[in-house]
Amino acid sequence: MTDGQEIRDYLLARANAWLDFPFGPEAEVYKVGPKDEAKMFAIIQAGKEPVNLSLKCDPNLAEHLRERFVTVMPGYHLNKKHWNTIVCSGELSEEELKDLIDLSYRLVTE
């Protein structure tokens, strides 16, 4: 999955997910929950091609992914233990990327 709109649509298809811009127009922040209790589960850096997608991740899995994939890096401007930034260039399969989005969503909702 490398198409930016397809990624955005998948993020917003999660239950109670919505888009916010708390850091200004350069960061699309995808949150879940009511506005006063919302938690971030994904961030897209605006204007980047391919899409740079930051996702929350289990710390052990985060390290494993960084070792396995060149396009998975510690979270950009985020807690590097719990967040990865993924350059959505196609190195990760569509299924792998969707699984990581779903994991990030579950980590903030469960």
N, CA, C and O atoms as a MOPAC input file, in Angstrom:
PM7 MOZYME 1SCF
protein

 N      0.86300 1    -1.16800 1     0.00000 1
 C      0.00000 1     0.00000 1     0.00000 1
 C      0.90900 1     1.23000 1     0.00000 1
 O      1.55600 1     1.53000 1     1.00300 1
 N      0.95100 1     1.92600 1    -1.11100 1
 C      1.80200 1     3.10700 1    -1.23700 1
 C      0.99900 1     4.37000 1    -1.55800 1
 O      1.53300 1     5.47500 1    -1.46500 1
 N     -0.25600 1     4.22500 1    -1.92800 1
 C     -1.09100 1     5.36600 1    -2.29100 1
 C     -1.52300 1     6.11900 1    -1.02600 1
 O     -2.13400 1     5.54500 1    -0.12500 1
 N     -1.19700 1     7.39900 1    -0.98000 1
 C     -1.50100 1     8.20300 1     0.19500 1
 C     -2.97000 1     8.23500 1     0.54400 1
 O     -3.32400 1     8.14200 1     1.71900 1
 N     -3.84400 1     8.36500 1    -0.45800 1
 C     -5.27000 1     8.43200 1    -0.16100 1
 C     -5.78400 1     7.10300 1     0.36300 1
 O     -6.64300 1     7.07200 1     1.24400 1
 N     -5.26400 1     6.00600 1    -0.17300 1
 C     -5.66300 1     4.67900 1     0.30700 1
 C     -5.25300 1     4.49700 1     1.77900 1
 O     -6.01000 1     3.93500 1     2.57000 1
 N     -4.07400 1     4.96700 1     2.13200 1
 C     -3.61800 1     4.88800 1     3.52400 1
 C     -4.51200 1     5.74500 1     4.41500 1
 O     -4.94000 1     5.29500 1     5.47800 1
 N     -4.79300 1     6.96600 1     3.99400 1
 C     -5.64500 1     7.85600 1     4.77900 1
 C     -7.04000 1     7.25700 1     4.96400 1
 O     -7.59600 1     7.30200 1     6.06100 1
 N     -7.59800 1     6.70300 1     3.90400 1
 C     -8.92600 1     6.08700 1     3.98700 1
 C     -8.92000 1     4.91000 1     4.95900 1
 O     -9.87200 1     4.72400 1     5.71700 1
 N     -7.85100 1     4.11800 1     4.93900 1
 C     -7.76500 1     2.96900 1     5.84400 1
 C     -7.67300 1     3.44000 1     7.29600 1
 O     -8.30600 1     2.85800 1     8.17800 1
 N     -6.89500 1     4.48300 1     7.54500 1
 C     -6.78600 1     5.02800 1     8.90200 1
 C     -8.14900 1     5.50900 1     9.40700 1
 O     -8.54300 1     5.20800 1    10.53400 1
 N     -8.85400 1     6.25000 1     8.57300 1
 C    -10.14200 1     6.80900 1     8.98900 1
 C    -11.25600 1     5.77500 1     9.04200 1
 O    -12.32200 1     6.05500 1     9.59100 1
 N    -11.04200 1     4.59400 1     8.49100 1
 C    -12.04300 1     3.52800 1     8.54000 1
 C    -12.05300 1     2.82800 1     9.90500 1
 O    -12.96700 1     2.05300 1    10.18700 1
 N    -11.05300 1     3.08900 1    10.75200 1
 C    -11.06700 1     2.50800 1    12.10300 1
 C    -12.20200 1     3.16500 1    12.88900 1
 O    -12.48800 1     4.34700 1    12.69600 1
 N    -12.83900 1     2.41500 1    13.75800 1
 C    -13.98200 1     2.91300 1    14.53800 1
 C    -13.57900 1     4.14600 1    15.35100 1
 O    -12.55900 1     4.14100 1    16.04100 1
 N    -14.38500 1     5.19100 1    15.25900 1
 C    -14.20100 1     6.44100 1    16.01200 1
 C    -12.90500 1     7.17800 1    15.69500 1
 O    -12.46400 1     8.01200 1    16.48500 1
 N    -12.28600 1     6.88500 1    14.55100 1
 C    -11.06300 1     7.58300 1    14.15200 1
 C    -11.41300 1     8.90800 1    13.48400 1
 O    -12.42800 1     9.02700 1    12.79800 1
 N    -10.56000 1     9.89100 1    13.69600 1
 C    -10.76500 1    11.19900 1    13.07900 1
 C     -9.41500 1    11.89000 1    12.89900 1
 O     -8.41900 1    11.52800 1    13.52600 1
 N     -9.41400 1    12.88000 1    12.03700 1
 C     -8.20100 1    13.59900 1    11.65700 1
 C     -8.12600 1    14.93200 1    12.38800 1
 O     -9.12000 1    15.64700 1    12.50800 1
 N     -6.93100 1    15.25200 1    12.87400 1
 C     -6.70800 1    16.50000 1    13.59100 1
 C     -5.37100 1    17.09800 1    13.12800 1
 O     -4.53800 1    16.39800 1    12.55200 1
 N     -5.17900 1    18.37300 1    13.38100 1
 C     -3.94200 1    19.07300 1    13.01600 1
 C     -3.41000 1    19.86800 1    14.21100 1
 O     -3.23900 1    21.08200 1    14.10200 1
 N     -3.13900 1    19.21000 1    15.36500 1
 C     -2.71100 1    19.95500 1    16.55000 1
 C     -1.31200 1    20.57200 1    16.42500 1
 O     -0.97600 1    21.49400 1    17.16800 1
 N     -0.50700 1    20.07400 1    15.50200 1
 C      0.85500 1    20.57900 1    15.31200 1
 C      0.97000 1    21.45800 1    14.07200 1
 O      2.07600 1    21.79600 1    13.65000 1
 N     -0.16700 1    21.83200 1    13.48800 1
 C     -0.17600 1    22.63900 1    12.28200 1
 C     -0.38900 1    21.78200 1    11.04900 1
 O     -0.53100 1    20.56400 1    11.15700 1
 N     -0.41200 1    22.41000 1     9.86800 1
 C     -0.74800 1    21.69700 1     8.62900 1
 C      0.29600 1    20.68800 1     8.16800 1
 O      0.01700 1    19.89300 1     7.27200 1
 N      1.48000 1    20.69800 1     8.75000 1
 C      2.52900 1    19.78000 1     8.29500 1
 C      2.40100 1    18.37700 1     8.88200 1
 O      3.14400 1    17.47900 1     8.48700 1
 N      1.47400 1    18.17100 1     9.81400 1
 C      1.31700 1    16.84600 1    10.42400 1
 C     -0.16400 1    16.48200 1    10.52100 1
 O     -0.92500 1    17.11200 1    11.25600 1
 N     -0.55500 1    15.46200 1     9.77200 1
 C     -1.91000 1    14.92200 1     9.85300 1
 C     -1.92900 1    13.91800 1    10.99900 1
 O     -1.28200 1    12.87400 1    10.91700 1
 N     -2.65500 1    14.22100 1    12.05700 1
 C     -2.68000 1    13.36600 1    13.24600 1
 C     -4.01200 1    12.62200 1    13.28200 1
 O     -5.08000 1    13.23300 1    13.32100 1
 N     -3.92800 1    11.29500 1    13.26900 1
 C     -5.11500 1    10.44700 1    13.30800 1
 C     -5.32400 1     9.99700 1    14.73700 1
 O     -4.45700 1     9.37500 1    15.35100 1
 N     -6.50300 1    10.32700 1    15.25200 1
 C     -6.81900 1    10.06600 1    16.65000 1
 C     -8.04800 1     9.17300 1    16.74400 1
 O     -8.78600 1     8.98300 1    15.77800 1
 N     -8.23800 1     8.63300 1    17.94100 1
 C     -9.42100 1     7.82900 1    18.21300 1
 C     -9.96500 1     8.25200 1    19.57300 1
 O     -9.21700 1     8.52100 1    20.51300 1
 N    -11.28000 1     8.30000 1    19.64500 1
 C    -11.93700 1     8.64100 1    20.89600 1
 C    -12.47800 1    10.04900 1    20.89100 1
 O    -12.24000 1    10.82100 1    19.96300 1
 N    -13.22300 1    10.37800 1    21.96000 1
 C    -13.78400 1    11.72500 1    22.06800 1
 C    -12.68600 1    12.78300 1    22.14900 1
 O    -11.59700 1    12.51700 1    22.65900 1
 N    -12.97100 1    13.96900 1    21.65200 1
 C    -11.95000 1    15.02000 1    21.53300 1
 C    -11.20100 1    15.28100 1    22.83800 1
 O     -9.99000 1    15.50300 1    22.80800 1
 N    -11.87700 1    15.26000 1    23.97000 1
 C    -11.21900 1    15.56800 1    25.23700 1
 C    -10.39600 1    14.40400 1    25.78500 1
 O     -9.63800 1    14.58700 1    26.73700 1
 N    -10.53200 1    13.19300 1    25.19500 1
 C     -9.77400 1    12.02100 1    25.64200 1
 C     -9.06600 1    11.31100 1    24.48500 1
 O     -8.56600 1    10.19900 1    24.65500 1
 N     -9.02300 1    11.93500 1    23.33600 1
 C     -8.50300 1    11.29200 1    22.13000 1
 C     -7.03500 1    10.91800 1    22.26700 1
 O     -6.25500 1    11.60700 1    22.92500 1
 N     -6.67900 1     9.80600 1    21.62900 1
 C     -5.29500 1     9.34000 1    21.60200 1
 C     -4.84200 1     9.20800 1    20.16000 1
 O     -5.59800 1     8.76200 1    19.29700 1
 N     -3.58900 1     9.60300 1    19.90600 1
 C     -3.00900 1     9.47800 1    18.57400 1
 C     -2.66700 1     8.02100 1    18.30500 1
 O     -2.15300 1     7.31700 1    19.17400 1
 N     -2.96700 1     7.57700 1    17.07000 1
 C     -2.49900 1     6.25200 1    16.68000 1
 C     -1.72500 1     6.28500 1    15.37200 1
 O     -1.10800 1     5.28700 1    14.99900 1
 N     -1.74600 1     7.41000 1    14.67000 1
 C     -0.99300 1     7.52900 1    13.41900 1
 C     -0.74700 1     9.00200 1    13.09500 1
 O     -1.54800 1     9.87400 1    13.43100 1
 N      0.37700 1     9.25100 1    12.43500 1
 C      0.71700 1    10.59600 1    11.97800 1
 C      1.29400 1    10.47100 1    10.57500 1
 O      2.14200 1     9.62000 1    10.31000 1
 N      0.82000 1    11.33500 1     9.68400 1
 C      1.38200 1    11.41600 1     8.33700 1
 C      2.01400 1    12.79500 1     8.18200 1
 O      1.37000 1    13.81500 1     8.42800 1
 N      3.27800 1    12.81300 1     7.77300 1
 C      3.96100 1    14.07700 1     7.50300 1
 C      3.45400 1    14.60200 1     6.16500 1
 O      3.63500 1    13.95900 1     5.13100 1
 N      2.82800 1    15.75300 1     6.18700 1
 C      2.26000 1    16.34500 1     4.97600 1
 C      3.35800 1    16.67000 1     3.96800 1
 O      4.45800 1    17.08400 1     4.33300 1
 N      3.03600 1    16.47600 1     2.70300 1
 C      3.94200 1    16.85300 1     1.62200 1
 C      5.05000 1    15.86400 1     1.32300 1
 O      5.89100 1    16.14400 1     0.46900 1
 N      5.08800 1    14.73500 1     1.98000 1
 C      6.13800 1    13.73400 1     1.73900 1
 C      5.63400 1    12.68400 1     0.75600 1
 O      4.53300 1    12.15600 1     0.91000 1
 N      6.43000 1    12.39100 1    -0.23400 1
 C      6.15200 1    11.30700 1    -1.18000 1
 C      7.40200 1    10.47300 1    -1.32400 1
 O      8.43600 1    11.02200 1    -1.70500 1
 N      7.37700 1     9.19100 1    -1.04700 1
 C      6.20500 1     8.46100 1    -0.58100 1
 C      5.80100 1     8.89600 1     0.83200 1
 O      6.54800 1     9.57400 1     1.53800 1
 N      4.59400 1     8.48100 1     1.21300 1
 C      4.02600 1     8.84700 1     2.50600 1
 C      4.95200 1     8.37900 1     3.63000 1
 O      5.44400 1     7.25100 1     3.61400 1
 N      5.18100 1     9.26400 1     4.60600 1
 C      5.88600 1     8.91500 1     5.84500 1
 C      4.82900 1     8.77500 1     6.92600 1
 O      4.20800 1     9.76000 1     7.32700 1
 N      4.62700 1     7.55900 1     7.39300 1
 C      3.56300 1     7.21800 1     8.33100 1
 C      4.16700 1     6.78800 1     9.65800 1
 O      4.94600 1     5.83700 1     9.70300 1
 N      3.82400 1     7.46800 1    10.72300 1
 C      4.28800 1     7.09000 1    12.05900 1
 C      3.18300 1     6.35100 1    12.78200 1
 O      2.03200 1     6.78800 1    12.80400 1
 N      3.55000 1     5.21200 1    13.38000 1
 C      2.59600 1     4.35200 1    14.06700 1
 C      3.14000 1     3.92500 1    15.41600 1
 O      4.34000 1     3.70100 1    15.57500 1
 N      2.24900 1     3.81600 1    16.37800 1
 C      2.61900 1     3.26800 1    17.67300 1
 C      2.88800 1     1.77600 1    17.49400 1
 O      2.26900 1     1.12500 1    16.65200 1
 N      3.81600 1     1.23500 1    18.29200 1
 C      4.20900 1    -0.15900 1    18.09900 1
 C      4.69200 1    -0.74600 1    19.42000 1
 O      5.19300 1    -0.02200 1    20.28000 1
 N      4.54400 1    -2.04000 1    19.57700 1
 C      5.14500 1    -2.74800 1    20.69400 1
 C      6.65800 1    -2.54400 1    20.60400 1
 O      7.22400 1    -2.69200 1    19.52100 1
 N      7.33100 1    -2.20800 1    21.71600 1
 C      8.76600 1    -1.91200 1    21.65400 1
 C      9.62400 1    -3.02700 1    21.05400 1
 O     10.54100 1    -2.74300 1    20.28400 1
 N      9.34700 1    -4.27500 1    21.38700 1
 C     10.14300 1    -5.37900 1    20.83800 1
 C      9.91900 1    -5.52900 1    19.34200 1
 O     10.86800 1    -5.72700 1    18.58300 1
 N      8.67300 1    -5.43500 1    18.92300 1
 C      8.36500 1    -5.52200 1    17.49900 1
 C      8.95800 1    -4.32200 1    16.75700 1
 O      9.45200 1    -4.46700 1    15.63900 1
 N      8.91100 1    -3.15600 1    17.36500 1
 C      9.45700 1    -1.95000 1    16.73700 1
 C     10.92900 1    -2.15500 1    16.38400 1
 O     11.35500 1    -1.83300 1    15.27500 1
 N     11.69400 1    -2.68400 1    17.31300 1
 C     13.12100 1    -2.94900 1    17.07000 1
 C     13.31400 1    -3.97700 1    15.96100 1
 O     14.15700 1    -3.80400 1    15.08100 1
 N     12.53200 1    -5.03800 1    16.01100 1
 C     12.62800 1    -6.09300 1    14.99500 1
 C     12.34900 1    -5.52900 1    13.59800 1
 O     13.06800 1    -5.83800 1    12.64700 1
 N     11.31600 1    -4.71100 1    13.47800 1
 C     10.96200 1    -4.12400 1    12.17900 1
 C     12.06500 1    -3.21400 1    11.65200 1
 O     12.34800 1    -3.20600 1    10.45400 1
 N     12.68600 1    -2.45300 1    12.54200 1
 C     13.78000 1    -1.55500 1    12.13500 1
 C     14.98700 1    -2.33500 1    11.62700 1
 O     15.68500 1    -1.89700 1    10.71200 1
 N     15.22300 1    -3.49600 1    12.23600 1
 C     16.33500 1    -4.33300 1    11.78800 1
 C     16.02700 1    -5.01200 1    10.46100 1
 O     16.92900 1    -5.23900 1     9.65400 1
 N     14.77400 1    -5.33400 1    10.23300 1
 C     14.37000 1    -6.09800 1     9.04900 1
 C     14.14500 1    -5.23500 1     7.80800 1
 O     14.43400 1    -5.66300 1     6.69100 1
 N     13.62900 1    -4.02200 1     8.00500 1
 C     13.24300 1    -3.17700 1     6.87700 1
 C     14.00500 1    -1.85000 1     6.88100 1
 O     14.09000 1    -1.18300 1     7.91200 1
 N     14.54800 1    -1.47700 1     5.74500 1
 C     15.25400 1    -0.20400 1     5.59300 1
 C     14.29200 1     0.97300 1     5.75600 1
 O     14.68800 1     2.03900 1     6.22800 1
 N     13.04100 1     0.78400 1     5.37100 1
 C     12.06700 1     1.88100 1     5.37700 1
 C     11.33400 1     2.04200 1     6.70300 1
 O     10.40900 1     2.84900 1     6.79700 1
 N     11.72600 1     1.29800 1     7.72200 1
 C     11.14200 1     1.44600 1     9.06100 1
 C     12.22300 1     2.02200 1     9.97300 1
 O     13.29100 1     1.43700 1    10.15300 1
 N     11.91300 1     3.18700 1    10.54400 1
 C     12.87800 1     3.91500 1    11.36500 1
 C     12.24400 1     4.30500 1    12.69600 1
 O     11.02100 1     4.25700 1    12.83000 1
 N     13.05400 1     4.68900 1    13.68100 1
 C     12.48000 1     5.19700 1    14.93100 1
 C     11.54500 1     6.37500 1    14.64200 1
 O     11.78200 1     7.15100 1    13.71600 1
 N     10.49100 1     6.49800 1    15.43300 1
 C      9.48800 1     7.54500 1    15.21800 1
 C     10.07800 1     8.93900 1    15.12200 1
 O     10.84400 1     9.35700 1    15.99100 1
 N      9.72600 1     9.64900 1    14.07900 1
 C     10.20500 1    11.01200 1    13.82900 1
 C      9.52700 1    11.94900 1    14.82100 1
 O      8.30300 1    12.07900 1    14.80600 1
 N     10.30500 1    12.60400 1    15.68300 1
 C      9.80700 1    13.52600 1    16.71700 1
 C      8.84300 1    12.84400 1    17.68600 1
 O      7.92800 1    13.48700 1    18.20100 1
 N      9.03900 1    11.54600 1    17.94000 1
 C      8.16400 1    10.78400 1    18.82400 1
 C      9.01300 1     9.93800 1    19.76200 1
 O     10.23100 1     9.85600 1    19.60300 1
 N      8.37000 1     9.31200 1    20.73600 1
 C      9.05400 1     8.38600 1    21.63300 1
 C      9.56300 1     7.21900 1    20.79900 1
 O      8.77400 1     6.41400 1    20.30600 1
 N     10.85700 1     7.12900 1    20.64500 1
 C     11.45000 1     6.15300 1    19.72300 1
 C     11.32100 1     4.71900 1    20.21200 1
 O     11.51500 1     3.78800 1    19.43100 1
 N     11.00100 1     4.52100 1    21.47200 1
 C     10.77900 1     3.17000 1    21.98600 1
 C      9.42300 1     2.63100 1    21.52600 1
 O      9.27900 1     1.43400 1    21.27700 1
 N      8.43600 1     3.51500 1    21.41600 1
 C      7.05800 1     3.09200 1    21.15200 1
 C      6.51200 1     3.47900 1    19.77800 1
 O      5.38400 1     3.11400 1    19.44800 1
 N      7.27700 1     4.20200 1    18.98000 1
 C      6.78100 1     4.66400 1    17.67900 1
 C      7.80200 1     4.38000 1    16.58000 1
 O      9.00800 1     4.52400 1    16.78100 1
 N      7.29900 1     3.97600 1    15.42500 1
 C      8.10100 1     3.83400 1    14.20600 1
 C      7.57200 1     4.76900 1    13.14500 1
 O      6.37400 1     5.05000 1    13.09800 1
 N      8.45400 1     5.25100 1    12.29700 1
 C      8.05500 1     5.96800 1    11.09000 1
 C      8.38100 1     5.06900 1     9.91000 1
 O      9.49800 1     4.57100 1     9.77700 1
 N      7.39000 1     4.87200 1     9.06300 1
 C      7.50700 1     3.98000 1     7.91300 1
 C      7.42300 1     4.79800 1     6.64000 1
 O      6.47500 1     5.56000 1     6.45100 1
 N      8.39800 1     4.64600 1     5.77500 1
 C      8.33000 1     5.24700 1     4.44000 1
 C      7.56200 1     4.24700 1     3.58600 1
 O      8.04600 1     3.14600 1     3.32200 1
 N      6.36600 1     4.63200 1     3.15600 1
 C      5.45100 1     3.71200 1     2.46300 1
 C      5.79800 1     3.60200 1     0.98300 1
 O      5.06000 1     4.06500 1     0.11300 1
 N      6.93400 1     2.98000 1     0.72700 1
 C      7.46000 1     2.86000 1    -0.63200 1
 C      7.15200 1     1.50900 1    -1.26000 1
 O      7.44500 1     1.28900 1    -2.43500 1
 N      6.56100 1     0.60200 1    -0.48200 1
 C      6.25300 1    -0.72300 1    -0.99900 1
 C      7.13100 1    -1.82200 1    -0.43000 1
 O      6.90300 1    -2.99700 1    -0.72000 1
 N      8.13700 1    -1.47200 1     0.37800 1
 C      8.96900 1    -2.51700 1     0.97700 1
 C      8.13200 1    -3.41400 1     1.88200 1
 O      8.29500 1    -4.63400 1     1.86600 1
 N      7.23900 1    -2.82300 1     2.66700 1
 C      6.28000 1    -3.60500 1     3.44200 1
 C      5.09200 1    -3.90300 1     2.54100 1
 O      4.65600 1    -3.04600 1     1.77300 1
 N      4.58100 1    -5.10100 1     2.63600 1
 C      3.41500 1    -5.46300 1     1.83200 1
 C      2.18300 1    -4.71400 1     2.34700 1
 O      2.19300 1    -4.16700 1     3.44900 1
 N      1.14500 1    -4.69900 1     1.55000 1
 C     -0.10500 1    -4.06500 1     1.95500 1
 C     -0.61800 1    -4.70300 1     3.24700 1
 O     -1.06400 1    -4.00300 1     4.15700 1
 N     -0.55400 1    -6.01500 1     3.32100 1
 C     -1.02300 1    -6.73300 1     4.51300 1
 C     -0.19800 1    -6.35000 1     5.74500 1
 O     -0.75400 1    -6.12400 1     6.82000 1
 N      1.12900 1    -6.27900 1     5.58900 1
 C      1.98900 1    -5.90800 1     6.71100 1
 C      1.68000 1    -4.49400 1     7.19800 1
 O      1.60700 1    -4.25500 1     8.40400 1
 N      1.50100 1    -3.56300 1     6.27100 1
 C      1.21500 1    -2.18100 1     6.65100 1
 C     -0.14200 1    -2.08500 1     7.34200 1
 O     -0.27300 1    -1.40000 1     8.35600 1
 N     -1.14600 1    -2.76200 1     6.80500 1
 C     -2.46100 1    -2.74400 1     7.44700 1
 C     -2.39800 1    -3.37000 1     8.83600 1
 O     -3.03800 1    -2.87200 1     9.76200 1
 N     -1.64500 1    -4.44200 1     8.99600 1
 C     -1.48700 1    -5.07000 1    10.31300 1
 C     -0.85600 1    -4.10300 1    11.31000 1
 O     -1.25900 1    -4.05900 1    12.47200 1
 N      0.13000 1    -3.33100 1    10.86400 1
 C      0.78800 1    -2.37400 1    11.75700 1
 C     -0.14000 1    -1.20800 1    12.11000 1
 O     -0.10900 1    -0.71100 1    13.23600 1
 N     -0.95600 1    -0.77400 1    11.16500 1
 C     -1.95700 1     0.25700 1    11.45500 1
 C     -2.94700 1    -0.27800 1    12.48600 1
 O     -3.27500 1     0.40700 1    13.45400 1
 N     -3.41900 1    -1.50000 1    12.27400 1
 C     -4.37500 1    -2.09800 1    13.20900 1
 C     -3.76700 1    -2.26900 1    14.59800 1
 O     -4.44400 1    -2.05000 1    15.60200 1
 N     -2.49400 1    -2.65700 1    14.66000 1
 C     -1.81900 1    -2.80500 1    15.94400 1
 C     -1.73400 1    -1.45600 1    16.65800 1
 O     -2.03000 1    -1.36700 1    17.85000 1
 N     -1.33900 1    -0.42100 1    15.94800 1
 C     -1.23800 1     0.91000 1    16.53500 1
 C     -2.59100 1     1.33800 1    17.10100 1
 O     -2.67100 1     1.86700 1    18.20900 1
 N     -3.63300 1     1.10900 1    16.34100 1
 C     -4.98600 1     1.45500 1    16.78100 1
 C     -5.34300 1     0.68200 1    18.05000 1
 O     -5.86000 1     1.26400 1    19.00400 1
 N     -5.07000 1    -0.62400 1    18.06800 1
 C     -5.38800 1    -1.44600 1    19.24400 1
 C     -4.59100 1    -1.00600 1    20.46400 1
 O     -5.11900 1    -1.01100 1    21.57700 1
 N     -3.34900 1    -0.63000 1    20.27900 1
 C     -2.50700 1    -0.21700 1    21.40300 1
 C     -3.07000 1     1.00900 1    22.12700 1
 O     -2.84700 1     1.16300 1    23.32800 1
 N     -3.78100 1     1.86700 1    21.43800 1
 C     -4.33300 1     3.05000 1    22.10200 1
 C     -5.80300 1     2.88600 1    22.49000 1
 O     -6.34300 1     3.72600 1    23.21000 1
 N     -6.45100 1     1.83100 1    22.03100 1
 C     -7.87100 1     1.66000 1    22.34900 1
 C     -8.13700 1     0.54500 1    23.36000 1
 O     -9.21900 1     0.49200 1    23.94600 1
 N     -7.18300 1    -0.33000 1    23.56900 1
 C     -7.43400 1    -1.45200 1    24.50700 1
 C     -6.79500 1    -1.20100 1    25.84800 1
 O     -6.90400 1    -2.03300 1    26.74900 1

